[in-house]
Amino acid sequence: MAGSATPMMAQYLALKAQAEGCLLFYRMGDFFELFFDDARIAASVLDIALTSRGEHDGAPIPMCGVPVHSAEGYLARLIRAGQRVAIAEQVETPEEAKKRGGSKALVARDIVRFVTAGTLTEDALLEPRRANVLAAVCELRGVCGIAHVDISTGYMELEECPAHDVTAALARLDAREVVVPEDWLEAPTDAIARPRAGFSSDGGGEDLRRIHGVATLDGFGSFGRAMLAAAGGLIAYLEHVGRGTMPLLLPPVPRECGDTLAMDAATRSSLEIIESSQGGRAGSLIDAVDRCVTGAGARQLAEDLSAPLTRKELIDERLALVAWLHDDAILRGDIRSALRALPDIGRALGRIAAGRGSPRDLGQVRDGLEQARALRDRLPGSADRPALLDRLLPALGGHGALTDLLGRALVPQPPTERGQGGFIAEGYDAALDDLRRTSGSARRAIAALEARYRVETGVAALKIRHNGVLGYFIEVPARHADALMTPDSGFTHRQTMAGAVRFNSLGLHEEAGRIAEAGGHALAAEEAHFEELVEAVMAARMAIAATAAALARIDVAAGQAERAVEGGWTRPRIVLESVLQVQAGRHPVVEAALMANRRSGGAERFVANDCMLAANDRLWLIGGPNMGGKSTFLRQNALIVLLAQAGGFVPAASAVIGLTDRLFSRVGASDNLARGRSTFMVEMVETAAILSQATDRSFVILDEVGRGTSTYDGLALAWAVVEAVHETNRCRCLFATHYHELTRLAESCDALSLHHVRAREWKGDLVLLHELAPGPADRSYGIAVARLAGLPPKVISRAKAVLDKLEKGRAQTGGLAAGLGDLPLFAAAAEAEEAQCDILRDRLQALDVDALSPREALETLYELKREAGSSEA
Ligand SMILES: Nc1ncnc2c1ncn2[C@@H]1O[C@H](COP(=O)(O)OP(=O)(O)OP(=O)(O)O)[C@@H](O)[C@H]1O
């Protein structure tokens, strides 16, 4: 690449322009090369050598490259590092290029696909236990349509929500990529902007009808305009990245707003459902719950935990299946070992549909479908079989013709490479068998030739060998070559090596020709069969996807049952009343961590605690020392609600769960400096969301609200928030606090009760009992905890002295909350304000404005203003 205008450079730059901000993998022979900034980025992410090649505008061109055969691994690392990649392949052979444009012609190249985090199908690039979601969002008049698809399995859902709920919905989806119209101002920061034209509701509807070959979408459900517009944007993006090849898309499923337990992004991350606060799966809820034996099951479980249900009958249906499997250990074991052997047919199907399927994928579909049928046949048809299972079982069968076809057509273990052939079974195609026999007999003939030539030449070391450049040849050690060099020897010289000489012969040439010809025909025949088999699989794709979904659902239920047996979990009872009655509840993650500690010598056991919220006792104020277990208690109850509504057993001795519409968790403040908000600001924004959205069917956990600011402000805010939750939201709520003063709220709030986590000082040491007890905490143990943490003794004794003084002061003044007892309640205060407004309103209405002189009007205005002002004082 010398000079600035070489044809190759021009071609490269034209392709780079089409790559739209993606790294360009430019195919050159056996390598993908990257140039300029792409090379710099890739070299640093991949830790490979950055070199240079030729010059552009007088400067060397930075370059790096990756071998084509190992490109997948490099792609995976780039995608994980947040990059997107455009693959430019050679789309003609060098011979074709020469024929077209003479000896100097450049091989034509084109971008054949884009590899992006949301559009992966390759096994090596996907995490088996995590869905790979691509979402598109489009706002139409305040309503946001969201379309999302996991193209590795084709599952697609469309939903609509008010614009202000879109962040929560996207948090639920945990999408790898989000595409939005380029002119949408509210878009999430890392969203991919796409042309607005793609996001049209008419176009989206038309696309879906075309893809699924239907005249109307009514058969799939009803879809709003914003949903269809989002679907349009999603499909346009898929067409763009696949360069026209559409991945598998199953018929869209409409998701009703309110069908699932609403949780905002802050709640999700604070409950560490799918990811722990450290960022990995370890330490998350799913990690403590997941006992699925298939990747598809684990993906379904993640979906269930991200979107728990809000309809009692659906939850009960899932619970009944878990209970059935829970009670029958032998059956559960059987099912799980059958599932364990299952290939991931959903993802194999995804690759086949995307045009990237291999013979191995076809084999996986065959094996998976066969095993699904075998599993169905093994499940007993007893009268107590749960209704959900009855509904799932038909989906496990019905593939007889397809599995029979694939069974006859494919070898038992088909290879991942299809170019080499060898995947069509013997006996499937007589003509193919003939071709194979021909090349087999030619191979045998070559072996016979070798033996014959050894005898004829007297060279025992003579060998017939094969390589990619020469094809078949005869090789003898150099010292024996002379005998074969004579003109009448029947051998023609081809190549002289250091220690050996290579020859050809007429007989060998003929047999090699037979092998090549038959081999070529055989490969073509296998390729044609491959296409037919792909077509047969594609024709059954909906049914295969349904089988995969049914298997995943059974795996989730069996895994939940297994987990419940392992941990002594219980079946929750879902009721419609607003209660939460958990006996001996535990935190699944903390308990698992303590158990792991015990295995390595630790002594602590998890202490189970009850939570008994009911309509007349719906707000628990929980005090007690730091490290006493308040946060753990709060979270464990939120997690129990979540697990129950996801349709699983819960870590408790018994649990009655009043159906919950929204779950809020504000636990611990974490700085969000990236979004320019301080700890306190984040805390208040989240609290504001709770106060505006929690209903009397919601469950809220609030941990130390007000902690992030000065003592007085913090206490005042905490006080007002508790009152508002109690009087206005009327939701079930656990509120942990260090403000002892808040206990006085028990006097005025009738559905509020006081609790504390117990601790004891024993021989000067603090013993945390992690046990919840009724009543307020007797004292705080901050200094004792600080001592436990190893603060220097000098600092501790100084702190004690300061505390002594402060406490004396408090005793004299009545403490921080002195006088608060006379404050009218939140609602009473609001009522008083409302009454004042009513008086003003009556007076305004009584005024006959036309009858007033200008002077009287002005005086009346002053008067009204004075009155309004007096109510503010
Ligand atoms: N019920 C329990 N049984 C056993 N150990 C527990 C229990 N609850 C909490 N712990 C242990 O105590 C530690 C601290 O718990 P947690 O963070 O809930 O305390 P906290 O009262 O909220 O503290 P702080 O007020 O400082 O936030 C946990 O990490 C856990 O190891």
The ligand as a Tripos MOL2 file, in Angstrom:
@<TRIPOS>MOLECULE
LIG
   31    33     1     0     0
SMALL
NO_CHARGES

@<TRIPOS>ATOM
      1 N1        -29.7540  -12.8070   59.8190 N.pl3     1 LIG1
      2 C1        -28.4190  -12.8810   59.7810 C.ar      1 LIG1
      3 N2        -27.7740  -13.9830   60.2060 N.ar      1 LIG1
      4 C2        -26.4230  -14.0390   60.1900 C.ar      1 LIG1
      5 N3        -25.6400  -13.0470   59.7590 N.ar      1 LIG1
      6 C3        -26.2120  -11.9300   59.3230 C.ar      1 LIG1
      7 C4        -27.6280  -11.7800   59.3200 C.ar      1 LIG1
      8 N4        -27.9390  -10.5660   58.8390 N.ar      1 LIG1
      9 C5        -26.7590   -9.9540   58.5650 C.ar      1 LIG1
     10 N5        -25.7190  -10.7750   58.8520 N.ar      1 LIG1
     11 C6        -24.2900  -10.4580   58.6950 C.3       1 LIG1
     12 O1        -24.0600   -9.1420   59.1040 O.3       1 LIG1
     13 C7        -23.4980   -8.3530   58.0850 C.3       1 LIG1
     14 C8        -24.0640   -6.9480   58.1170 C.3       1 LIG1
     15 O2        -25.4350   -6.9670   57.8650 O.3       1 LIG1
     16 P1        -26.2120   -5.6970   57.3350 P.3       1 LIG1
     17 O3        -25.4400   -5.0000   56.2920 O.co2     1 LIG1
     18 O4        -27.5570   -6.1690   57.0020 O.co2     1 LIG1
     19 O5        -26.2510   -4.7830   58.6440 O.3       1 LIG1
     20 P2        -26.9080   -3.3550   58.8460 P.3       1 LIG1
     21 O6        -27.6210   -3.4230   60.1490 O.co2     1 LIG1
     22 O7        -27.7270   -2.9470   57.6970 O.co2     1 LIG1
     23 O8        -25.6550   -2.4620   58.9840 O.3       1 LIG1
     24 P3        -25.4870   -0.8580   58.7060 P.3       1 LIG1
     25 O9        -26.4230   -0.1800   59.6190 O.co2     1 LIG1
     26 O10       -24.0600   -0.6210   59.0120 O.co2     1 LIG1
     27 O11       -25.8240   -0.6650   57.2500 O.co2     1 LIG1
     28 C9        -23.8730   -9.1070   56.8070 C.3       1 LIG1
     29 O12       -22.9220   -8.9220   55.8250 O.3       1 LIG1
     30 C10       -23.9110  -10.5460   57.2750 C.3       1 LIG1
     31 O13       -22.6510  -11.1310   57.1660 O.3       1 LIG1
@<TRIPOS>BOND
     1     1     2 1
     2     2     3 ar
     3     2     7 ar
     4     3     4 ar
     5     4     5 ar
     6     5     6 ar
     7     6     7 ar
     8     6    10 ar
     9     7     8 ar
    10     8     9 ar
    11     9    10 ar
    12    10    11 1
    13    11    12 1
    14    11    30 1
    15    12    13 1
    16    13    14 1
    17    13    28 1
    18    14    15 1
    19    15    16 1
    20    16    17 2
    21    16    18 1
    22    16    19 1
    23    19    20 1
    24    20    21 2
    25    20    22 1
    26    20    23 1
    27    23    24 1
    28    24    25 2
    29    24    26 1
    30    24    27 1
    31    28    29 1
    32    28    30 1
    33    30    31 1
@<TRIPOS>SUBSTRUCTURE
     1 LIG1         1 GROUP 0 **** ****
